[in-house]
Amino acid sequence: MDMYNGEIISYSISESPSAKNIMDALEKAIKVTAKSPYRRTFHSDQGWAYQMKAYSKRLKRRTYLPKYV
């Protein structure tokens, strides 16, 4: 969700939680916001999926700022 205007940036739905859904939603969010002139901050609720190494590694690869609420 864009914290400025409340717009939904990306999401993924499935019958059960999975790492693939989380990573798919993250990739969509990165792609949608790619042309942003501002630093992007990705917030999470510190759930199991967001604590995956692949998630934090993906954010660090492009120096996005992860924020755990």
PQR file of N, CA, C, O and H, with PARSE charges and radii, in Angstrom:
ATOM      1  N   MET A   1       0.838  -1.172   0.000 -0.4000 1.5000
ATOM      2  CA  MET A   1       0.000   0.000   0.000 -0.0000 2.0000
ATOM      3  C   MET A   1       0.884   1.237   0.000  0.5500 1.7000
ATOM      4  O   MET A   1       1.861   1.332   0.743 -0.5500 1.4000
ATOM      5  N   ASP A   2       0.518   2.164  -0.839 -0.4000 1.5000
ATOM      6  CA  ASP A   2       1.222   3.444  -0.867 -0.0000 2.0000
ATOM      7  C   ASP A   2       0.788   4.230   0.374  0.5500 1.7000
ATOM      8  O   ASP A   2      -0.397   4.512   0.552 -0.5500 1.4000
ATOM      9  H   ASP A   2      -0.276   2.087  -1.443  0.4000 1.0000
ATOM     10  N   MET A   3       1.732   4.575   1.212 -0.4000 1.5000
ATOM     11  CA  MET A   3       1.405   5.254   2.464 -0.0000 2.0000
ATOM     12  C   MET A   3       0.994   6.711   2.242  0.5500 1.7000
ATOM     13  O   MET A   3       0.461   7.346   3.152 -0.5500 1.4000
ATOM     14  H   MET A   3       2.695   4.347   1.068  0.4000 1.0000
ATOM     15  N   TYR A   4       1.233   7.238   1.056 -0.4000 1.5000
ATOM     16  CA  TYR A   4       0.839   8.617   0.758 -0.0000 2.0000
ATOM     17  C   TYR A   4      -0.645   8.705   0.430  0.5500 1.7000
ATOM     18  O   TYR A   4      -1.366   9.539   0.978 -0.5500 1.4000
ATOM     19  H   TYR A   4       1.666   6.722   0.317  0.4000 1.0000
ATOM     20  N   ASN A   5      -1.097   7.826  -0.479 -0.4000 1.5000
ATOM     21  CA  ASN A   5      -2.476   7.943  -0.937 -0.0000 2.0000
ATOM     22  C   ASN A   5      -3.344   6.706  -0.677  0.5500 1.7000
ATOM     23  O   ASN A   5      -4.512   6.686  -1.064 -0.5500 1.4000
ATOM     24  H   ASN A   5      -0.512   7.148  -0.924  0.4000 1.0000
ATOM     25  N   GLY A   6      -2.794   5.683  -0.032 -0.4000 1.5000
ATOM     26  CA  GLY A   6      -3.565   4.494   0.303 -0.0000 2.0000
ATOM     27  C   GLY A   6      -3.793   3.535  -0.856  0.5500 1.7000
ATOM     28  O   GLY A   6      -4.549   2.573  -0.723 -0.5500 1.4000
ATOM     29  H   GLY A   6      -1.844   5.700   0.282  0.4000 1.0000
ATOM     30  N   GLU A   7      -3.150   3.785  -1.987 -0.4000 1.5000
ATOM     31  CA  GLU A   7      -3.300   2.923  -3.156 -0.0000 2.0000
ATOM     32  C   GLU A   7      -2.651   1.562  -2.898  0.5500 1.7000
ATOM     33  O   GLU A   7      -1.551   1.491  -2.350 -0.5500 1.4000
ATOM     34  H   GLU A   7      -2.536   4.567  -2.095  0.4000 1.0000
ATOM     35  N   ILE A   8      -3.331   0.485  -3.294 -0.4000 1.5000
ATOM     36  CA  ILE A   8      -2.757  -0.859  -3.177 -0.0000 2.0000
ATOM     37  C   ILE A   8      -1.728  -1.015  -4.298  0.5500 1.7000
ATOM     38  O   ILE A   8      -2.055  -0.852  -5.473 -0.5500 1.4000
ATOM     39  H   ILE A   8      -4.224   0.544  -3.740  0.4000 1.0000
ATOM     40  N   ILE A   9      -0.495  -1.327  -3.933 -0.4000 1.5000
ATOM     41  CA  ILE A   9       0.601  -1.459  -4.902 -0.0000 2.0000
ATOM     42  C   ILE A   9       0.634  -2.874  -5.485  0.5500 1.7000
ATOM     43  O   ILE A   9       0.720  -3.049  -6.701 -0.5500 1.4000
ATOM     44  H   ILE A   9      -0.229  -1.460  -2.978  0.4000 1.0000
ATOM     45  N   SER A  10       0.564  -3.873  -4.614 -0.4000 1.5000
ATOM     46  CA  SER A  10       0.551  -5.254  -5.094 -0.0000 2.0000
ATOM     47  C   SER A  10      -0.017  -6.161  -4.018  0.5500 1.7000
ATOM     48  O   SER A  10      -0.063  -5.813  -2.838 -0.5500 1.4000
ATOM     49  H   SER A  10       0.494  -3.730  -3.627  0.4000 1.0000
ATOM     50  N   TYR A  11      -0.446  -7.334  -4.459 -0.4000 1.5000
ATOM     51  CA  TYR A  11      -0.945  -8.343  -3.529 -0.0000 2.0000
ATOM     52  C   TYR A  11      -0.913  -9.694  -4.230  0.5500 1.7000
ATOM     53  O   TYR A  11      -0.753  -9.772  -5.448 -0.5500 1.4000
ATOM     54  H   TYR A  11      -0.408  -7.617  -5.418  0.4000 1.0000
ATOM     55  N   SER A  12      -1.062 -10.732  -3.463 -0.4000 1.5000
ATOM     56  CA  SER A  12      -1.105 -12.082  -3.994 -0.0000 2.0000
ATOM     57  C   SER A  12      -2.045 -12.887  -3.105  0.5500 1.7000
ATOM     58  O   SER A  12      -2.005 -12.771  -1.880 -0.5500 1.4000
ATOM     59  H   SER A  12      -1.191 -10.668  -2.473  0.4000 1.0000
ATOM     60  N   ILE A  13      -2.884 -13.698  -3.725 -0.4000 1.5000
ATOM     61  CA  ILE A  13      -3.872 -14.474  -2.983 -0.0000 2.0000
ATOM     62  C   ILE A  13      -3.687 -15.954  -3.291  0.5500 1.7000
ATOM     63  O   ILE A  13      -3.430 -16.342  -4.430 -0.5500 1.4000
ATOM     64  H   ILE A  13      -2.917 -13.792  -4.720  0.4000 1.0000
ATOM     65  N   SER A  14      -3.825 -16.774  -2.245 -0.4000 1.5000
ATOM     66  CA  SER A  14      -3.801 -18.220  -2.446 -0.0000 2.0000
ATOM     67  C   SER A  14      -4.635 -18.886  -1.352  0.5500 1.7000
ATOM     68  O   SER A  14      -5.093 -18.232  -0.415 -0.5500 1.4000
ATOM     69  H   SER A  14      -4.034 -16.459  -1.319  0.4000 1.0000
ATOM     70  N   GLU A  15      -4.820 -20.179  -1.488 -0.4000 1.5000
ATOM     71  CA  GLU A  15      -5.606 -20.917  -0.501 -0.0000 2.0000
ATOM     72  C   GLU A  15      -4.870 -21.076   0.818  0.5500 1.7000
ATOM     73  O   GLU A  15      -5.495 -21.228   1.868 -0.5500 1.4000
ATOM     74  H   GLU A  15      -4.449 -20.711  -2.250  0.4000 1.0000
ATOM     75  N   SER A  16      -3.548 -21.040   0.770 -0.4000 1.5000
ATOM     76  CA  SER A  16      -2.752 -21.149   1.994 -0.0000 2.0000
ATOM     77  C   SER A  16      -1.510 -20.278   1.860  0.5500 1.7000
ATOM     78  O   SER A  16      -1.056 -20.008   0.748 -0.5500 1.4000
ATOM     79  H   SER A  16      -3.040 -20.916  -0.082  0.4000 1.0000
ATOM     80  N   PRO A  17      -0.961 -19.839   2.989 -0.5600 1.5000
ATOM     81  CA  PRO A  17       0.230 -18.984   2.931  0.2800 2.0000
ATOM     82  C   PRO A  17       1.422 -19.730   2.319  0.5500 1.7000
ATOM     83  O   PRO A  17       1.622 -20.920   2.563 -0.5500 1.4000
ATOM     84  N   SER A  18       2.193 -19.011   1.531 -0.4000 1.5000
ATOM     85  CA  SER A  18       3.397 -19.623   0.965 -0.0000 2.0000
ATOM     86  C   SER A  18       4.450 -18.554   0.696  0.5500 1.7000
ATOM     87  O   SER A  18       4.134 -17.382   0.492 -0.5500 1.4000
ATOM     88  H   SER A  18       2.031 -18.045   1.333  0.4000 1.0000
ATOM     89  N   ALA A  19       5.679 -18.978   0.700 -0.4000 1.5000
ATOM     90  CA  ALA A  19       6.783 -18.073   0.414 -0.0000 2.0000
ATOM     91  C   ALA A  19       6.670 -17.527  -1.011  0.5500 1.7000
ATOM     92  O   ALA A  19       7.021 -16.375  -1.266 -0.5500 1.4000
ATOM     93  H   ALA A  19       5.935 -19.931   0.866  0.4000 1.0000
ATOM     94  N   LYS A  20       6.186 -18.344  -1.926 -0.4000 1.5000
ATOM     95  CA  LYS A  20       6.053 -17.912  -3.321 -0.0000 2.0000
ATOM     96  C   LYS A  20       5.110 -16.710  -3.435  0.5500 1.7000
ATOM     97  O   LYS A  20       5.404 -15.759  -4.159 -0.5500 1.4000
ATOM     98  H   LYS A  20       5.901 -19.279  -1.719  0.4000 1.0000
ATOM     99  N   ASN A  21       4.000 -16.750  -2.736 -0.4000 1.5000
ATOM    100  CA  ASN A  21       3.067 -15.620  -2.792 -0.0000 2.0000
ATOM    101  C   ASN A  21       3.695 -14.343  -2.265  0.5500 1.7000
ATOM    102  O   ASN A  21       3.516 -13.272  -2.844 -0.5500 1.4000
ATOM    103  H   ASN A  21       3.761 -17.523  -2.148  0.4000 1.0000
ATOM    104  N   ILE A  22       4.425 -14.455  -1.175 -0.4000 1.5000
ATOM    105  CA  ILE A  22       5.086 -13.282  -0.601 -0.0000 2.0000
ATOM    106  C   ILE A  22       6.102 -12.713  -1.575  0.5500 1.7000
ATOM    107  O   ILE A  22       6.148 -11.503  -1.796 -0.5500 1.4000
ATOM    108  H   ILE A  22       4.570 -15.325  -0.705  0.4000 1.0000
ATOM    109  N   MET A  23       6.910 -13.575  -2.153 -0.4000 1.5000
ATOM    110  CA  MET A  23       7.936 -13.110  -3.087 -0.0000 2.0000
ATOM    111  C   MET A  23       7.311 -12.549  -4.361  0.5500 1.7000
ATOM    112  O   MET A  23       7.814 -11.573  -4.918 -0.5500 1.4000
ATOM    113  H   MET A  23       6.873 -14.558  -1.974  0.4000 1.0000
ATOM    114  N   ASP A  24       6.215 -13.159  -4.830 -0.4000 1.5000
ATOM    115  CA  ASP A  24       5.523 -12.636  -6.014 -0.0000 2.0000
ATOM    116  C   ASP A  24       5.001 -11.222  -5.753  0.5500 1.7000
ATOM    117  O   ASP A  24       5.159 -10.331  -6.588 -0.5500 1.4000
ATOM    118  H   ASP A  24       5.807 -13.952  -4.378  0.4000 1.0000
ATOM    119  N   ALA A  25       4.380 -11.025  -4.589 -0.4000 1.5000
ATOM    120  CA  ALA A  25       3.854  -9.702  -4.243 -0.0000 2.0000
ATOM    121  C   ALA A  25       4.985  -8.684  -4.112  0.5500 1.7000
ATOM    122  O   ALA A  25       4.842  -7.539  -4.540 -0.5500 1.4000
ATOM    123  H   ALA A  25       4.252 -11.749  -3.911  0.4000 1.0000
ATOM    124  N   LEU A  26       6.101  -9.094  -3.527 -0.4000 1.5000
ATOM    125  CA  LEU A  26       7.251  -8.199  -3.394 -0.0000 2.0000
ATOM    126  C   LEU A  26       7.788  -7.811  -4.769  0.5500 1.7000
ATOM    127  O   LEU A  26       8.065  -6.638  -5.017 -0.5500 1.4000
ATOM    128  H   LEU A  26       6.218 -10.024  -3.180  0.4000 1.0000
ATOM    129  N   GLU A  27       7.935  -8.782  -5.658 -0.4000 1.5000
ATOM    130  CA  GLU A  27       8.433  -8.496  -7.007 -0.0000 2.0000
ATOM    131  C   GLU A  27       7.496  -7.547  -7.743  0.5500 1.7000
ATOM    132  O   GLU A  27       7.955  -6.641  -8.439 -0.5500 1.4000
ATOM    133  H   GLU A  27       7.709  -9.735  -5.456  0.4000 1.0000
ATOM    134  N   LYS A  28       6.194  -7.745  -7.598 -0.4000 1.5000
ATOM    135  CA  LYS A  28       5.228  -6.845  -8.231 -0.0000 2.0000
ATOM    136  C   LYS A  28       5.368  -5.429  -7.679  0.5500 1.7000
ATOM    137  O   LYS A  28       5.346  -4.458  -8.436 -0.5500 1.4000
ATOM    138  H   LYS A  28       5.821  -8.482  -7.033  0.4000 1.0000
ATOM    139  N   ALA A  29       5.512  -5.314  -6.371 -0.4000 1.5000
ATOM    140  CA  ALA A  29       5.652  -3.992  -5.744 -0.0000 2.0000
ATOM    141  C   ALA A  29       6.921  -3.294  -6.218  0.5500 1.7000
ATOM    142  O   ALA A  29       6.915  -2.090  -6.476 -0.5500 1.4000
ATOM    143  H   ALA A  29       5.531  -6.102  -5.756  0.4000 1.0000
ATOM    144  N   ILE A  30       7.993  -4.041  -6.331 -0.4000 1.5000
ATOM    145  CA  ILE A  30       9.261  -3.470  -6.814 -0.0000 2.0000
ATOM    146  C   ILE A  30       9.102  -2.986  -8.257  0.5500 1.7000
ATOM    147  O   ILE A  30       9.563  -1.903  -8.615 -0.5500 1.4000
ATOM    148  H   ILE A  30       7.998  -5.019  -6.122  0.4000 1.0000
ATOM    149  N   LYS A  31       8.449  -3.796  -9.064 -0.4000 1.5000
ATOM    150  CA  LYS A  31       8.256  -3.445 -10.474 -0.0000 2.0000
ATOM    151  C   LYS A  31       7.358  -2.210 -10.625  0.5500 1.7000
ATOM    152  O   LYS A  31       7.669  -1.302 -11.395 -0.5500 1.4000
ATOM    153  H   LYS A  31       8.074  -4.676  -8.772  0.4000 1.0000
ATOM    154  N   VAL A  32       6.249  -2.185  -9.890 -0.4000 1.5000
ATOM    155  CA  VAL A  32       5.303  -1.070  -9.985 -0.0000 2.0000
ATOM    156  C   VAL A  32       5.937   0.245  -9.541  0.5500 1.7000
ATOM    157  O   VAL A  32       5.625   1.301 -10.091 -0.5500 1.4000
ATOM    158  H   VAL A  32       5.996  -2.923  -9.265  0.4000 1.0000
ATOM    159  N   THR A  33       6.809   0.186  -8.565 -0.4000 1.5000
ATOM    160  CA  THR A  33       7.409   1.412  -8.020 -0.0000 2.0000
ATOM    161  C   THR A  33       8.802   1.703  -8.579  0.5500 1.7000
ATOM    162  O   THR A  33       9.500   2.581  -8.072 -0.5500 1.4000
ATOM    163  H   THR A  33       7.061  -0.672  -8.118  0.4000 1.0000
ATOM    164  N   ALA A  34       9.203   0.990  -9.596 -0.4000 1.5000
ATOM    165  CA  ALA A  34      10.567   1.091 -10.129 -0.0000 2.0000
ATOM    166  C   ALA A  34      10.961   2.510 -10.561  0.5500 1.7000
ATOM    167  O   ALA A  34      12.120   2.896 -10.417 -0.5500 1.4000
ATOM    168  H   ALA A  34       8.636   0.276 -10.008  0.4000 1.0000
ATOM    169  N   LYS A  35      10.031   3.267 -11.074 -0.4000 1.5000
ATOM    170  CA  LYS A  35      10.357   4.600 -11.580 -0.0000 2.0000
ATOM    171  C   LYS A  35      10.196   5.700 -10.533  0.5500 1.7000
ATOM    172  O   LYS A  35      10.296   6.884 -10.856 -0.5500 1.4000
ATOM    173  H   LYS A  35       9.089   2.953 -11.191  0.4000 1.0000
ATOM    174  N   SER A  36       9.953   5.323  -9.313 -0.4000 1.5000
ATOM    175  CA  SER A  36       9.775   6.309  -8.248 -0.0000 2.0000
ATOM    176  C   SER A  36      11.080   7.067  -8.017  0.5500 1.7000
ATOM    177  O   SER A  36      12.139   6.453  -7.887 -0.5500 1.4000
ATOM    178  H   SER A  36       9.871   4.361  -9.051  0.4000 1.0000
ATOM    179  N   PRO A  37      11.010   8.391  -7.966 -0.5600 1.5000
ATOM    180  CA  PRO A  37      12.225   9.168  -7.723  0.2800 2.0000
ATOM    181  C   PRO A  37      12.628   9.167  -6.242  0.5500 1.7000
ATOM    182  O   PRO A  37      13.686   9.679  -5.877 -0.5500 1.4000
ATOM    183  N   TYR A  38      11.774   8.588  -5.405 -0.4000 1.5000
ATOM    184  CA  TYR A  38      12.018   8.607  -3.967 -0.0000 2.0000
ATOM    185  C   TYR A  38      12.487   7.245  -3.466  0.5500 1.7000
ATOM    186  O   TYR A  38      12.247   6.223  -4.110 -0.5500 1.4000
ATOM    187  H   TYR A  38      10.915   8.172  -5.702  0.4000 1.0000
ATOM    188  N   ARG A  39      13.149   7.235  -2.329 -0.4000 1.5000
ATOM    189  CA  ARG A  39      13.552   5.979  -1.706 -0.0000 2.0000
ATOM    190  C   ARG A  39      12.297   5.230  -1.286  0.5500 1.7000
ATOM    191  O   ARG A  39      11.391   5.816  -0.694 -0.5500 1.4000
ATOM    192  H   ARG A  39      13.344   8.064  -1.806  0.4000 1.0000
ATOM    193  N   ARG A  40      12.243   3.967  -1.582 -0.4000 1.5000
ATOM    194  CA  ARG A  40      11.085   3.157  -1.231 -0.0000 2.0000
ATOM    195  C   ARG A  40      11.344   2.405   0.059  0.5500 1.7000
ATOM    196  O   ARG A  40      12.434   1.879   0.280 -0.5500 1.4000
ATOM    197  H   ARG A  40      12.979   3.491  -2.063  0.4000 1.0000
ATOM    198  N   THR A  41      10.341   2.361   0.898 -0.4000 1.5000
ATOM    199  CA  THR A  41      10.413   1.616   2.149 -0.0000 2.0000
ATOM    200  C   THR A  41       9.342   0.541   2.111  0.5500 1.7000
ATOM    201  O   THR A  41       8.171   0.834   1.870 -0.5500 1.4000
ATOM    202  H   THR A  41       9.455   2.789   0.719  0.4000 1.0000
ATOM    203  N   PHE A  42       9.734  -0.694   2.347 -0.4000 1.5000
ATOM    204  CA  PHE A  42       8.790  -1.798   2.346 -0.0000 2.0000
ATOM    205  C   PHE A  42       8.514  -2.200   3.784  0.5500 1.7000
ATOM    206  O   PHE A  42       9.422  -2.602   4.511 -0.5500 1.4000
ATOM    207  H   PHE A  42      10.685  -0.932   2.542  0.4000 1.0000
ATOM    208  N   HIS A  43       7.259  -2.090   4.188 -0.4000 1.5000
ATOM    209  CA  HIS A  43       6.847  -2.412   5.552 -0.0000 2.0000
ATOM    210  C   HIS A  43       6.345  -3.850   5.618  0.5500 1.7000
ATOM    211  O   HIS A  43       5.812  -4.371   4.638 -0.5500 1.4000
ATOM    212  H   HIS A  43       6.522  -1.763   3.598  0.4000 1.0000
ATOM    213  N   SER A  44       6.512  -4.477   6.748 -0.4000 1.5000
ATOM    214  CA  SER A  44       5.921  -5.797   6.961 -0.0000 2.0000
ATOM    215  C   SER A  44       5.465  -5.907   8.400  0.5500 1.7000
ATOM    216  O   SER A  44       5.777  -5.060   9.237 -0.5500 1.4000
ATOM    217  H   SER A  44       6.945  -4.053   7.543  0.4000 1.0000
ATOM    218  N   ASP A  45       4.729  -6.953   8.670 -0.4000 1.5000
ATOM    219  CA  ASP A  45       4.214  -7.173  10.024 -0.0000 2.0000
ATOM    220  C   ASP A  45       5.098  -8.134  10.827  0.5500 1.7000
ATOM    221  O   ASP A  45       4.698  -8.584  11.901 -0.5500 1.4000
ATOM    222  H   ASP A  45       4.475  -7.641   7.990  0.4000 1.0000
ATOM    223  N   GLN A  46       6.268  -8.445  10.332 -0.4000 1.5000
ATOM    224  CA  GLN A  46       7.224  -9.355  10.968 -0.0000 2.0000
ATOM    225  C   GLN A  46       6.709 -10.785  11.043  0.5500 1.7000
ATOM    226  O   GLN A  46       7.170 -11.559  11.882 -0.5500 1.4000
ATOM    227  H   GLN A  46       6.593  -8.080   9.460  0.4000 1.0000
ATOM    228  N   GLY A  47       5.772 -11.150  10.192 -0.4000 1.5000
ATOM    229  CA  GLY A  47       5.283 -12.522  10.141 -0.0000 2.0000
ATOM    230  C   GLY A  47       6.362 -13.460   9.612  0.5500 1.7000
ATOM    231  O   GLY A  47       7.430 -13.017   9.190 -0.5500 1.4000
ATOM    232  H   GLY A  47       5.397 -10.522   9.511  0.4000 1.0000
ATOM    233  N   TRP A  48       6.077 -14.745   9.638 -0.4000 1.5000
ATOM    234  CA  TRP A  48       7.075 -15.752   9.245 -0.0000 2.0000
ATOM    235  C   TRP A  48       7.591 -15.523   7.834  0.5500 1.7000
ATOM    236  O   TRP A  48       8.789 -15.660   7.587 -0.5500 1.4000
ATOM    237  H   TRP A  48       5.209 -15.105   9.981  0.4000 1.0000
ATOM    238  N   ALA A  49       6.720 -15.181   6.914 -0.4000 1.5000
ATOM    239  CA  ALA A  49       7.137 -15.043   5.518 -0.0000 2.0000
ATOM    240  C   ALA A  49       8.116 -13.892   5.328  0.5500 1.7000
ATOM    241  O   ALA A  49       9.028 -13.978   4.506 -0.5500 1.4000
ATOM    242  H   ALA A  49       5.746 -15.070   7.114  0.4000 1.0000
ATOM    243  N   TYR A  50       7.930 -12.827   6.077 -0.4000 1.5000
ATOM    244  CA  TYR A  50       8.769 -11.650   5.916 -0.0000 2.0000
ATOM    245  C   TYR A  50      10.116 -11.803   6.614  0.5500 1.7000
ATOM    246  O   TYR A  50      11.014 -10.979   6.441 -0.5500 1.4000
ATOM    247  H   TYR A  50       7.188 -12.757   6.744  0.4000 1.0000
ATOM    248  N   GLN A  51      10.246 -12.859   7.396 -0.4000 1.5000
ATOM    249  CA  GLN A  51      11.515 -13.134   8.059 -0.0000 2.0000
ATOM    250  C   GLN A  51      12.381 -14.079   7.227  0.5500 1.7000
ATOM    251  O   GLN A  51      13.475 -14.456   7.648 -0.5500 1.4000
ATOM    252  H   GLN A  51       9.517 -13.529   7.536  0.4000 1.0000
ATOM    253  N   MET A  52      11.893 -14.458   6.057 -0.4000 1.5000
ATOM    254  CA  MET A  52      12.662 -15.343   5.178 -0.0000 2.0000
ATOM    255  C   MET A  52      13.921 -14.625   4.692  0.5500 1.7000
ATOM    256  O   MET A  52      13.902 -13.423   4.428 -0.5500 1.4000
ATOM    257  H   MET A  52      11.004 -14.152   5.716  0.4000 1.0000
ATOM    258  N   LYS A  53      14.975 -15.354   4.583 -0.4000 1.5000
ATOM    259  CA  LYS A  53      16.229 -14.771   4.083 -0.0000 2.0000
ATOM    260  C   LYS A  53      16.069 -14.265   2.656  0.5500 1.7000
ATOM    261  O   LYS A  53      16.634 -13.233   2.295 -0.5500 1.4000
ATOM    262  H   LYS A  53      14.991 -16.330   4.797  0.4000 1.0000
ATOM    263  N   ALA A  54      15.308 -14.980   1.847 -0.4000 1.5000
ATOM    264  CA  ALA A  54      15.113 -14.569   0.449 -0.0000 2.0000
ATOM    265  C   ALA A  54      14.442 -13.204   0.367  0.5500 1.7000
ATOM    266  O   ALA A  54      14.764 -12.408  -0.515 -0.5500 1.4000
ATOM    267  H   ALA A  54      14.849 -15.819   2.140  0.4000 1.0000
ATOM    268  N   TYR A  55      13.513 -12.927   1.275 -0.4000 1.5000
ATOM    269  CA  TYR A  55      12.798 -11.644   1.293 -0.0000 2.0000
ATOM    270  C   TYR A  55      13.762 -10.500   1.609  0.5500 1.7000
ATOM    271  O   TYR A  55      13.841  -9.521   0.867 -0.5500 1.4000
ATOM    272  H   TYR A  55      13.250 -13.574   1.991  0.4000 1.0000
ATOM    273  N   SER A  56      14.488 -10.634   2.708 -0.4000 1.5000
ATOM    274  CA  SER A  56      15.403  -9.552   3.087 -0.0000 2.0000
ATOM    275  C   SER A  56      16.569  -9.439   2.108  0.5500 1.7000
ATOM    276  O   SER A  56      17.066  -8.342   1.854 -0.5500 1.4000
ATOM    277  H   SER A  56      14.424 -11.430   3.310  0.4000 1.0000
ATOM    278  N   LYS A  57      16.997 -10.555   1.568 -0.4000 1.5000
ATOM    279  CA  LYS A  57      18.087 -10.536   0.586 -0.0000 2.0000
ATOM    280  C   LYS A  57      17.650  -9.786  -0.679  0.5500 1.7000
ATOM    281  O   LYS A  57      18.430  -9.037  -1.267 -0.5500 1.4000
ATOM    282  H   LYS A  57      16.593 -11.446   1.774  0.4000 1.0000
ATOM    283  N   ARG A  58      16.401  -9.999  -1.084 -0.4000 1.5000
ATOM    284  CA  ARG A  58      15.882  -9.321  -2.276 -0.0000 2.0000
ATOM    285  C   ARG A  58      15.829  -7.811  -2.055  0.5500 1.7000
ATOM    286  O   ARG A  58      16.166  -7.039  -2.953 -0.5500 1.4000
ATOM    287  H   ARG A  58      15.768 -10.607  -0.606  0.4000 1.0000
ATOM    288  N   LEU A  59      15.415  -7.396  -0.882 -0.4000 1.5000
ATOM    289  CA  LEU A  59      15.371  -5.959  -0.593 -0.0000 2.0000
ATOM    290  C   LEU A  59      16.769  -5.365  -0.543  0.5500 1.7000
ATOM    291  O   LEU A  59      16.993  -4.263  -1.044 -0.5500 1.4000
ATOM    292  H   LEU A  59      15.142  -8.023  -0.152  0.4000 1.0000
ATOM    293  N   LYS A  60      17.703  -6.077   0.050 -0.4000 1.5000
ATOM    294  CA  LYS A  60      19.073  -5.557   0.168 -0.0000 2.0000
ATOM    295  C   LYS A  60      19.794  -5.509  -1.174  0.5500 1.7000
ATOM    296  O   LYS A  60      20.697  -4.696  -1.370 -0.5500 1.4000
ATOM    297  H   LYS A  60      17.521  -6.972   0.457  0.4000 1.0000
ATOM    298  N   ARG A  61      19.396  -6.375  -2.088 -0.4000 1.5000
ATOM    299  CA  ARG A  61      20.052  -6.431  -3.395 -0.0000 2.0000
ATOM    300  C   ARG A  61      19.977  -5.092  -4.112  0.5500 1.7000
ATOM    301  O   ARG A  61      20.908  -4.721  -4.828 -0.5500 1.4000
ATOM    302  H   ARG A  61      18.662  -7.035  -1.928  0.4000 1.0000
ATOM    303  N   ARG A  62      18.899  -4.374  -3.934 -0.4000 1.5000
ATOM    304  CA  ARG A  62      18.751  -3.064  -4.565 -0.0000 2.0000
ATOM    305  C   ARG A  62      18.731  -1.941  -3.543  0.5500 1.7000
ATOM    306  O   ARG A  62      18.327  -0.820  -3.853 -0.5500 1.4000
ATOM    307  H   ARG A  62      18.143  -4.675  -3.352  0.4000 1.0000
ATOM    308  N   THR A  63      19.149  -2.227  -2.372 -0.4000 1.5000
ATOM    309  CA  THR A  63      19.213  -1.269  -1.255 -0.0000 2.0000
ATOM    310  C   THR A  63      17.875  -0.594  -0.950  0.5500 1.7000
ATOM    311  O   THR A  63      17.823   0.596  -0.638 -0.5500 1.4000
ATOM    312  H   THR A  63      19.477  -3.138  -2.120  0.4000 1.0000
ATOM    313  N   TYR A  64      16.799  -1.372  -1.044 -0.4000 1.5000
ATOM    314  CA  TYR A  64      15.509  -0.866  -0.578 -0.0000 2.0000
ATOM    315  C   TYR A  64      15.553  -0.911   0.937  0.5500 1.7000
ATOM    316  O   TYR A  64      16.278  -1.717   1.521 -0.5500 1.4000
ATOM    317  H   TYR A  64      16.841  -2.338  -1.297  0.4000 1.0000
ATOM    318  N   LEU A  65      14.795  -0.066   1.555 -0.4000 1.5000
ATOM    319  CA  LEU A  65      14.799  -0.006   3.006 -0.0000 2.0000
ATOM    320  C   LEU A  65      13.661  -0.857   3.570  0.5500 1.7000
ATOM    321  O   LEU A  65      12.495  -0.485   3.444 -0.5500 1.4000
ATOM    322  H   LEU A  65      14.206   0.588   1.081  0.4000 1.0000
ATOM    323  N   PRO A  66      13.986  -1.999   4.193 -0.5600 1.5000
ATOM    324  CA  PRO A  66      12.919  -2.774   4.821  0.2800 2.0000
ATOM    325  C   PRO A  66      12.554  -2.158   6.151  0.5500 1.7000
ATOM    326  O   PRO A  66      13.423  -1.646   6.857 -0.5500 1.4000
ATOM    327  N   LYS A  67      11.316  -2.196   6.497 -0.4000 1.5000
ATOM    328  CA  LYS A  67      10.879  -1.679   7.796 -0.0000 2.0000
ATOM    329  C   LYS A  67       9.928  -2.701   8.397  0.5500 1.7000
ATOM    330  O   LYS A  67       8.918  -3.068   7.798 -0.5500 1.4000
ATOM    331  H   LYS A  67      10.609  -2.612   5.924  0.4000 1.0000
ATOM    332  N   TYR A  68      10.276  -3.148   9.596 -0.4000 1.5000
ATOM    333  CA  TYR A  68       9.455  -4.139  10.266 -0.0000 2.0000
ATOM    334  C   TYR A  68       8.688  -3.459  11.372  0.5500 1.7000
ATOM    335  O   TYR A  68       9.278  -2.886  12.288 -0.5500 1.4000
ATOM    336  H   TYR A  68      11.097  -2.849  10.083  0.4000 1.0000
ATOM    337  N   VAL A  69       7.371  -3.520  11.288 -0.4000 1.5000
ATOM    338  CA  VAL A  69       6.491  -2.830  12.222 -0.0000 2.0000
ATOM    339  C   VAL A  69       6.209  -3.702  13.431  0.5500 1.7000
ATOM    340  O   VAL A  69       5.482  -3.290  14.334 -0.5500 1.4000
ATOM    341  H   VAL A  69       6.892  -3.986  10.544  0.4000 1.0000
TER
END
